[in-house]
Amino acid sequence: MRAVVVDAAGSRPEVRDVPQPSAPDGGVVVRVVATGMCRSDWHAWAGHDEIAFPHVPGHELAGEVVEVGAGVARWTVGDKVTVPFVCGCGRCAWCLGGNAQVCPDQEQPGFTHWGSFAEYVALHAADTNLVAIPEQVSFATAASLGCRFATAYRALVGRARITEGEWVTVIGAGGVGLSTVMIARALGGRVIAVDRNPEALALAADVGAEHTLLADGTDIPSAVADLVNGGSDIAIDAVGSEQTCADAILSLRRRGRLVQVGLLPPVGGHPRVPMARVIAWELDVLGSHGMAAADYPGMLALIEAGSLQPQRLIERTIGLDDAAALLPGFDQATVAGITIIDPIR
């Protein structure tokens, strides 16, 4: 099969012919029809995760089952499926309780094993992790759910427990941030979106942000406080840096909730966070790590009803060669919205 291969952290990705995977026991092989590219793929390429090289990135995918391993009960060849980017083992207490996203023995395509920037990908514990794609949902739309949309949904619903009328400050209007804006509005929230890219902010406004703030050196927490007396109820850091995390925390009102979604690579040691404000204002600091397959039905119901339209966030579709060229600079990408890869394009 053709795949994007990275030989070492930070090396130039190349499209090559490599062996097609086989289905593991309890797992399947999926023919990839669509897969997303996001900042987490760049983090893996840059060496911020423990990756065994050579490596094939890619963790947001949708496609068709082409091979079923021993012990799989719920899936057959030809099924149209997507999958969370965190795949649980299916056996531990967390998986059995519906929280596979924190499974201690989790597998992550594109991180723990070869991923979906390829024509085929192997997936583990299929009965726990696969999600059937509804007939009216396209492969590209389903692929956009796996990291960005599902992560945003869990951050707001499962972690922040958003209620109607609450103000949400979303730092970063990339795929996760724009998904967060759209979901917050669908659930009755009111949104302030922050980004350094005017085009991304325009798209955030188009999908429901009431206010947008350009991160051009402006004091973001003060600007939020000017818009919403006392600060927002919820803040989502969808970027992952010391600055964006601090801005998110300092944008909150007293007893507000931060959900940290963006990864925080260390700068000179552990990331520095304004914990004095967290303590003094009794802020909740919540991590959010994807979403288990068990939680997909609620999100898919909103999509089927038309309340959520993730396909609006798909900005472009590219092939594997373009993906290999774009990956090293994706942390600086100015494209607003989601980039989808079609492996046979």
N, C-alpha and C positions, 0 to 999 in steps of 0.2 A: 504494500500500500504506500501511497504518498503521505508524507508527514513533515511538519516543521520540526527540525531537530536542533537542539542547543547542546554543544559539546562541553561547555564549561560556563560557569557564572560570568556573565558579561560578554560572552563571545558572540560572534555574528550568527544568528539563526540561519539555517539552510533548509530548503525543501529537498528531501531525499526519498528514495525507495527503501523501505524497511520492512521487516517481517510483520505480517498481520497477526494480531493477538488471538489467543485461544480462550474460550470461556473457562474461568476458574470454577471449581466446585461451588455450587450455590450462586453462581453469577452468570452473566451473559456477555455476548459481544453485540455491540450496537453499530450499525452503519450510520455514520454521522451525516445528517442532512444539513444541520445548522449548528454553529457554535459561536459563542460570544467571545470578544476580547475585552479584558478589563484591567484595571490597575494591579489587581492581584497577580495576574500573569506577568506583569512587569516586575513585581517584587520577587517572584520566583526566578525570573531570568537574571535579575541583579544579584542574586545570592542571599536574599534576606530570609529565605526558608531553607530547611535542610533538604536538599534535592540531590538525588543520585544522578550523575551525568554519565553518558549522554542522556538527554531528556527530551520528551515531547510535551509541551505545555497544553493548556486548555482544560477548563473545568465547567463551562456552561454549555450544555449540549442538548440536542434533541435529535431523534432518529428512529430507526427501525431495528428491532431485534432480529439478528441473523443467525445466532447460535445460542443454545441454552445449555448451561452446565448441569452436572448431576445435582439432584436435590432441589431444583427450582420447581415450585408448585404453582405459582400464580401467573407465569408468563410463558408465551409461546412465540415461535418464529413468526414474524410479520407484525407483532404488536408495535404500535407507535408510542414511544415513551420519552420522558425526560427524567431528570434525576437531580437531587440536591447536590451541591458541590461537596458537602460532607456526607460520606456514606458510612453508616454505622455497621457494626459487626453483626447485628441482629440477635445477639445472644445475651448481652449484658443487661444490668438493671436499667440503665439509661435508655437503651434501645427498646426494651420491653415496656418502658414507661412512656414511650413516644418522644424521647429526647435524644434521638440519634445524633443530633448536631454536636453533642458534647461527649460522644462515645470515646472511651479511652483507647480503644483499638480501631479507631476510624480509619478509613481509606479515603483519599481525596484524588480523583483523577486530575492529572496535571501537577500533582505535588508528590504524593506517596508512590505513584506509578504513572506510566505514560498516559497522557491525556488526549483531548479531543481535537487538537490542531492536526487532524489526520482523517483518513477516510473511514477508519474503524477504531473503536475504543472498547476495552474490557471494563466491566463494572462488577463490583462485588456485592454479595448479600442482596440479590435482586428482590427477593420477597419483602425485604425491609425497606429498600431504597428507591425502587422504580416507581414512577408516577405515570399513569395512563394519560395521554394527551386527548382531550375532548375533540370530537369531530370538527367543531367549528374553530378550533385554535390551530394556527399554522405552526409548522416546525420552527420558523424564525421567532415567532412570538413565544413559543414554549422555551426555546433556548435562552431568550432574554430573561426568563424567570429564575433560572438556576442559581444565580449569584445575586445580581442587582435587585430584582423585584422581590424575590423571596426574602432576601436579607432585610430589605426595607420594610416588608410586611411584618416580619417577626419583630424587628426593632420597635415598630410603633405599636403593634397589637400585643405581642407576647411579652415584651420587656417594658416599654414605657406605659403600656395600657392606656392609650390615648382615649379621651372622652370628647364628645361633641363640644365645640366651642373653644377648645384649648389652642393656645398659640404654640407653634412649632418653628424654631429656627433651624434651618437646614444649611450646614456649612459644606459647600461643594455641590455643584449642579452638574456632575457627571452622571453616569448610569444609576448609581445607588441614590444620589441626591435627587435626581429628577423622579425616580420611582417613589421616593419618600414624599416628595411634593404631591404627586398624583394620588397616592394612597391616603395621605393625611386629609386631602380635600374630600375624597370619597367617603371618609369616615367622619366628616364634619369638622375637621381641624382648620385652623387659619395659619397661613404659612408666610414666613420671611425666608427668602432664599439668598445665599451669599456665595459669590464666586468671583474669580479674577477675569473670567471670560464673558464679555458682554453678550455674545451669541448664546452662551449657555443660560444666562440670566433671562434673555428674551424667551427661550424655550421654557424655562421654569415658570415665567409669567403666563405663558400660553397654556400650560397644564395645571395652573391653579394657584401659583404664588400671588398673594395680595401685595407684597412688597419685595423688592429686590435691592440688594446692596452690593456694590462693586468693591471687591477686595483690592484696593489700589493704595493701601497705606492708611485708609480710613480706620478710625477707632470703632471696630465692629460692635463690641458690647455697648458702647455709648449710643451708637446709632440704633441698635435694637431697643435700648431703654427709652429712646426718644419716640420710637414708633409704638411701643407697648409699655405702658406704665409699669415699672418694676421689673421688666424682663419677660421672657417667654416661659411657658410652663414646661416645655420639652425642648431640648437641643440635641441635634444629631450631628456628630462629626463624621461626615462621609468621605473625608480626605485622608486624615491620619498624619498629623505632624504636631510638634509642640505648639506651634502658633494656632493651628485650627482647633486643637483640643482646648487650649486656654481660652480662645475666643468663644467656643461653645459653652464652657463652664461659666465664664464671666457674663454671658448673655442671659443666663437663667435668673428667674425671680427666686426669692427665698423658698426653699423646699421644692425646687424644681428638679427635673430628672434629665441627666445626660445619658444618652446611649452612644457609646463609642463603637463605631462600625469600622472606620478606616484604621488600617494597621499603623502602628507607631514604631517605626524603626528607631533604634537608639542613636542619639547624637551625643558623643562624648560620655557614654554610659547610659543609664536608664532615662527615658523621657521625663522631662520636668513638667509637672502638672501643678496648677495653683490650688493645692490641697487646703490652704488656710481658708479660702472661700468655701470649699466643700464642707469643711467642719463648721465654720461660723454660721453658714446659711442652711445647714442640714440638707445639703444636696444629695440626691441619689446618683451614684455613678454606676452605670450598668454596661456590661459587655454584651455584645450580640454577635453570634457566630453562625450565620446562615440560618437555615430552617429545615427541620426534619420533614420527610415525605408525609408523615402523619398529619402535619399541619397544612398541607396543600389544599385540601377540599374547601376550606373557607375562602382562601384566595381565589381558587378557580371558580367558585360560585359567583364571586363579584365580577370576574372576567366574563363568564358566560352570560351574566345579566346585563353586561355592558357598562356597569358602574366603574370598572377599571378597564383601560385600553392601553396595555403595555406596548402594543405595536406602534403607537404614536411616537414612542421614544427611539425606534430604530431609525438611524440616520443614514446608514450606508451598509452595503453588502460587498465584501471583497473575497478574493481567492487566497489560497495558501501562500503564493509567492508574495502578494502584497502584505499578508500578515507577517511573514518573516522579516520584511523590510521595515514594517511599522513598529514591531515589538520593542526594540531597544530604546526608542524615544517616546514610548506611550505614556510615561509619567508626565511628559510635557505637552501631550496632545491637546490641541485647542478645539477639537471636534466636540460639538455638543450632542448628547444622545449616545445611542448604543451602536457599536460596530459589530456586525454579524459576519462570520466567515462561512462561505460555502465551499467545502473541500473539493468539489469537482468543478468549480468555476474556472 
